Amino acid sequence: QLQRSDARRKLVVTDGVFSMDGDVAPLSDYVAACEDNDAWLMVDDAHGLGVLDDQGRGSVVAQGVNERVPVLMGTLGKGLGTAGAFVAGSHALIETLIQFARTYIYTTAMPAAVASATLVSLSKAREEHWRREKLVVLIQRFRAGAAQLGFTLMDSATPIQPLLIGADQQAMALSQQLREQGFLITAIRPPTVPDGQARLRVTLSAAHEESDVDALLAALEKVGCLTSDVGR
Ligand SMILES: Cc1ncc(COP(=O)(O)O)c(C=O)c1O
């Protein structure tokens, strides 16, 4: 598609970690394709930041392409637990956004308290490796347990662990049954995901304990039994 394009400026935009599947974009391939075709790559790493790389610097550092991604954006409201977002790039890019991006110019600046809290989150993300190590343990525990129950997992090694259900109604019913048991697991339906691929979007955090994962698996076993052929 890039080769066929005769656009004067080309920008390829991708998530680093895909928000509905939890899988990771093959950034080296994208970088190479962009470099070969005079295009820019922009990575939205909302779900990689804090989680991937040994200091939580996200997908672009984890995949060793940070010097070759011209536009990196991240949100602060996911792994970092505050709110807001940033764009990182060349001085010329950032200066251009400051001068010309109307949505930035005409909005109230981030409150100092949020910026300060984000700085604390950043140092925790950088230094407290146990959080990522704990997440990996929780993810593996959840995946092993859900697979054993017969649920269909997706190809994800990140804290986004969708369980593929299929029909919208069934995903909604399961989400409701889980809520009644104290678990907030949203059902994701089309158009957010393709038709027939409704899912339960399980999102794990370092604040969870192994006992939480076990309790969720027990609840899934219970609701799975109430609903026929769930994810099988
Ligand atoms: C990939 C991605 N980018 C950006 C956002 C937006 O983040 P925020 O709600 O902090 O604006 C989301 C969130 O929901 C997301 O999944």
Ligand as a Chemical Component Dictionary entry (heavy atoms), coordinates in Angstrom:
data_LIG
# 
_chem_comp.id                   LIG 
_chem_comp.type                 NON-POLYMER 
_chem_comp.pdbx_formal_charge   0 
_chem_comp.three_letter_code    LIG 
# 
loop_
_chem_comp_atom.comp_id 
_chem_comp_atom.atom_id 
_chem_comp_atom.alt_atom_id 
_chem_comp_atom.type_symbol 
_chem_comp_atom.charge 
_chem_comp_atom.model_Cartn_x 
_chem_comp_atom.model_Cartn_y 
_chem_comp_atom.model_Cartn_z 
_chem_comp_atom.pdbx_ordinal 
LIG C1 C1 C 0 -4.444 2.633 22.105 1  
LIG C2 C2 C 0 -5.133 3.737 22.861 2  
LIG N1 N1 N 0 -4.749 5.013 22.666 3  
LIG C3 C3 C 0 -5.333 6.033 23.310 4  
LIG C4 C4 C 0 -6.351 5.812 24.211 5  
LIG C5 C5 C 0 -6.983 7.002 24.889 6  
LIG O1 O1 O 0 -6.523 7.176 26.170 7  
LIG P1 P1 P 0 -7.193 8.257 27.115 8  
LIG O2 O2 O 0 -8.502 7.670 27.545 9  
LIG O3 O3 O 0 -6.238 8.406 28.247 10 
LIG O4 O4 O 0 -7.383 9.492 26.317 11 
LIG C6 C6 C 0 -6.773 4.511 24.460 12 
LIG C7 C7 C 0 -7.822 4.275 25.419 13 
LIG O5 O5 O 0 -8.690 4.022 25.803 14 
LIG C8 C8 C 0 -6.158 3.441 23.764 15 
LIG O6 O6 O 0 -6.560 2.181 23.965 16 
# 
loop_
_chem_comp_bond.comp_id 
_chem_comp_bond.atom_id_1 
_chem_comp_bond.atom_id_2 
_chem_comp_bond.value_order 
_chem_comp_bond.pdbx_ordinal 
LIG C1 C2 SING 1  
LIG C2 N1 SING 2  
LIG C2 C8 DOUB 3  
LIG N1 C3 DOUB 4  
LIG C3 C4 SING 5  
LIG C4 C5 SING 6  
LIG C4 C6 DOUB 7  
LIG C5 O1 SING 8  
LIG O1 P1 SING 9  
LIG P1 O2 DOUB 10 
LIG P1 O3 SING 11 
LIG P1 O4 SING 12 
LIG C6 C7 SING 13 
LIG C6 C8 SING 14 
LIG C7 O5 DOUB 15 
LIG C8 O6 SING 16 
# 
